[in-house]
Amino acid sequence: MARQERAEQTRNAILEAAASRFDAVGFFGASLSDILTEAGVTKGALYFHFKSKEDLADALIDEQFTVWDPLAAIENPGLQTVIDLTQGMAASLQTDVRVRASIRLVIEQGSFIAPAGNAYKRWIDTIHGCLLAAKAAGDLRKEVNAHDLAQFVQGSFTGIQLSSQVLTGRTDLLERVTFMWRTILQSVVPPRRMHRFIAEGTAQVSETA
């Protein structure tokens, strides 16, 4: 057990150091030697856990999906679930270097051998599933196409978080995402259903921050 714990600690140290470097300078700017120095591990230890820098980047890309974990127990996902997912991601981008690195790696999808377009698809598919449930429940206007809206939400969030990063270092990201949702809700939700949704996110989001 002690050996397993040490191995897990080493792996986490490598991921944390890689996230710090990828977040700061991107995939190409981060060297393995810098990652090793920051992690305080040997090259052999790194290659025990990761085959290459690309493999390390792939592992970090998966980190962004940890925002889904607190929402997994929801019995009836829908439109509020999507709001909470994006607000949870916004909070994670402010506080979690691994998630920030993950997002930067996805945006720089041409930077390494395996493009990360699948990450976009995973988000769109998850949002789409929630929106299909929302439409079935009458929470979306009949003319709204759930898949088109899922793509719009994903693209809007990506652009908003990038603008927030450049302009304020993401300090205003939660407010920007809230404004995004207030705007979207007015366009896609029947007026009689508007009271059901909280653009700031529900209490579940604060638990992920």
Order of alpha helices (4+ residues) and beta strands (2+ residues): alpha-alpha-alpha-alpha-alpha-alpha-alpha-alpha-alpha-alpha
